[in-house]
Amino acid sequence: MKGRIQHPVRKLTLAVIAAAFVGLTGCASTGQLQELEDRLKADIATAKADAAAAKSDAAAANAKANDALNIANEANRRSMDTEAKIDRMFKKAMHK
């Protein structure tokens, strides 16, 4: 997951470097730089929203996994209780 978040950041870093280079060379107009800055801001906002959604999904998956673990533990406890009861019944029947 970390790699997915870093990838847009790398793109943004390269874009900022490219924008700085173009700005220093004087080949880009102020409008072009403003357009690039707006796109970068939109990309950053999208990356942040994607990261927040991924975090939320991970929290929900973790909660489901914990619920499943609790259910499995309860089933195991019941199985062991039933096995103990059957064992006691068998021993009682054998003593008669």
Secondary structure, DSSP 4 states (H G I P E B T S, - for coil): -HHHHHHHHHHHHHHHHHHHHHHHHT-S-HHHHHHHHHHHHHHHHHHHHHHHHHHHHHHHHHHHHHHHHHHHHHHHHHHHHHHHHHHHHHHHHHH-
